[in-house]
Amino acid sequence: NLWVNLSAIKRLVEADALKMEIIPNPKEVDGVKVLQLETAAGAAIKFFDRAIGANVPRSRFLPVKATSDLLLVQSDLYTLTDEGYVIRNPARSNPPNPSIELGPEFKKVANFLGRFKSIPSIIDLDSLKVTGDVWFGSGVTLKGKVTVAAKSGVKLEIPDGAVIAN
C-alpha cells in the first residue's frame, strides 16, 4: 500500500518534478502480443522529502497477483476472524505456504473459478502443480506434493470428495 499526501503530489506535479521511469512489459493478451507501459509507483518515494517506509511481514500481507495466490487465500489455509482479520489457520503444521503452479487454463480469474466446484482443502499441502484441462469437484483434499496433469486434448475431472496425496 502507498499512503501519500495529495498536497505533496500536487506540488511535485506542478513543479514537473515527478520524473518516473517507464517500464516496458511485453505480454500476450488473447493471442495478441502487446507492450504494457508501467511505472513503479513505489519508486516515486525518492521524490518526496521526509518519506518513510514500513516493512510489513508476510504474515500480515497477502498479495493476490495470480490465481495461484487466489487459491491460497480462498482455501482453508487462511480463515477470517470475527473481527474481520484474515489469519493463517493454526491447524497448518508446515510454516511456509505451499508452492502452487497452475497452468495457463487457470490464468484468468473466470476460468480459475469455473474449474473448481469448491476450493480444495490444502491445509496439509506442500506443493501443487496442475497442467492441462483439469476440473476439481467439491470437497477435494490435496496433501503433500501433488501433481495433476491432463493429457493434451483430454478433460480430467477430479471427483467430488477425492483425496490426492503425494
C-alpha positions in Angstrom: 0.0 0.0 0.0 1.1 3.5 -0.7 0.0 6.4 1.5 0.7 9.8 0.1 -0.1 13.3 1.0 -2.1 14.7 -2.0 -0.7 18.2 -1.5 2.8 16.8 -1.8 1.9 15.1 -5.1 0.3 18.4 -6.4 3.5 20.3 -5.6 5.6 17.8 -7.4 3.3 17.7 -10.5 3.1 21.5 -10.7 6.9 21.6 -10.5 7.2 18.9 -13.2 9.4 17.0 -10.7 7.9 13.5 -10.9 10.3 12.0 -13.4 9.1 8.4 -13.3 10.9 5.7 -15.3 8.7 3.9 -17.9 9.0 0.1 -17.6 8.1 -1.8 -20.8 6.3 -5.1 -20.0 5.8 -7.3 -23.0 2.7 -9.5 -22.7 0.3 -11.6 -24.7 -3.4 -10.9 -24.5 -5.8 -13.3 -26.2 -3.1 -14.4 -28.6 -2.0 -10.8 -29.4 1.4 -9.5 -28.4 1.2 -6.2 -26.6 3.6 -3.9 -24.8 2.2 -2.6 -21.5 3.9 0.5 -20.2 4.2 0.8 -16.5 5.7 2.9 -13.8 6.8 1.6 -10.4 4.7 3.8 -8.0 6.9 2.8 -5.1 10.0 4.2 -6.8 8.4 7.7 -6.6 9.4 7.7 -2.9 12.7 9.3 -3.9 10.9 12.5 -5.0 9.3 13.1 -1.6 11.1 14.8 1.3 10.8 13.0 4.7 9.4 9.9 3.1 9.4 6.7 5.2 8.8 3.1 4.6 7.4 0.3 6.8 8.4 -3.3 6.4 5.2 -5.4 6.8 5.8 -9.1 7.4 4.3 -11.6 5.0 2.1 -12.8 7.9 0.2 -9.5 7.6 0.3 -9.1 3.9 -1.4 -11.5 1.5 -1.0 -10.1 -2.1 -3.1 -11.7 -4.8 -1.3 -11.2 -8.1 -2.1 -14.5 -9.7 -4.7 -17.2 -9.5 -2.2 -19.4 -7.5 -2.3 -16.7 -4.8 -6.1 -16.6 -5.0 -6.2 -20.3 -4.4 -4.1 -19.9 -1.2 -6.3 -17.1 0.3 -9.6 -18.8 -0.7 -8.5 -22.1 0.8 -8.7 -23.5 4.3 -5.1 -22.3 4.8 -6.5 -19.0 5.9 -9.5 -18.1 8.0 -11.5 -15.0 8.7 -11.8 -14.0 12.4 -14.9 -12.5 13.9 -13.1 -9.1 13.9 -12.6 -9.3 10.1 -8.9 -10.3 10.0 -7.6 -12.9 7.7 -5.2 -15.1 9.6 -3.2 -18.3 9.0 -5.1 -21.4 10.0 -3.4 -22.6 13.2 -4.0 -26.3 12.1 -1.3 -25.8 9.5 1.8 -27.5 10.9 4.2 -26.7 8.0 5.3 -23.0 8.4 5.7 -21.9 4.7 2.8 -21.7 2.3 2.6 -24.5 -0.2 4.1 -23.7 -3.7 1.3 -23.6 -6.3 1.8 -23.7 -10.1 -1.3 -23.6 -12.2 -1.3 -24.0 -16.0 -2.5 -21.3 -18.4 -6.0 -22.8 -18.3 -6.2 -21.2 -14.8 -4.7 -17.8 -15.6 -7.9 -15.8 -15.9 -10.0 -15.5 -12.8 -13.2 -16.6 -14.5 -11.5 -19.7 -15.9 -9.9 -20.4 -12.5 -13.2 -20.1 -10.6 -15.1 -22.2 -13.2 -12.6 -25.1 -12.8 -13.4 -25.5 -9.0 -16.8 -26.7 -7.7 -15.2 -25.7 -4.4 -11.7 -24.7 -3.4 -9.8 -27.9 -2.3 -8.5 -28.3 1.3 -4.8 -27.6 1.2 -4.0 -27.4 4.9 -1.6 -30.4 4.5 -0.3 -29.5 1.0 3.4 -28.9 0.4 3.3 -28.3 -3.4 0.8 -28.4 -6.2 1.4 -28.4 -10.0 -1.6 -28.5 -12.3 -1.3 -28.7 -16.1 -3.9 -29.2 -18.8 -7.7 -29.2 -18.8 -8.2 -30.1 -15.2 -11.5 -29.6 -13.3 -11.9 -30.1 -9.5 -15.0 -31.5 -7.8 -16.3 -30.3 -4.4 -14.7 -31.4 -1.2 -11.3 -32.3 -2.8 -8.4 -32.6 -0.4 -4.8 -32.2 -1.5 -1.9 -33.4 0.7 1.9 -33.5 0.4 3.4 -33.0 -3.1 0.7 -33.2 -5.7 1.0 -33.1 -9.5 -2.1 -33.3 -11.6 -1.6 -33.4 -15.4 -4.3 -33.9 -18.0 -3.2 -35.3 -21.3 -3.4 -33.0 -24.3 -6.9 -32.7 -25.6 -8.4 -34.7 -22.6 -10.6 -33.2 -19.9 -9.6 -34.5 -16.5 -12.2 -34.3 -13.8 -11.2 -34.8 -10.1 -14.3 -36.3 -8.5 -16.1 -34.9 -5.5 -14.5 -35.8 -2.2 -11.3 -37.1 -3.7 -8.2 -37.1 -1.6 -4.9 -36.8 -3.6 -1.7 -37.3 -1.6 1.9 -37.3 -2.9 
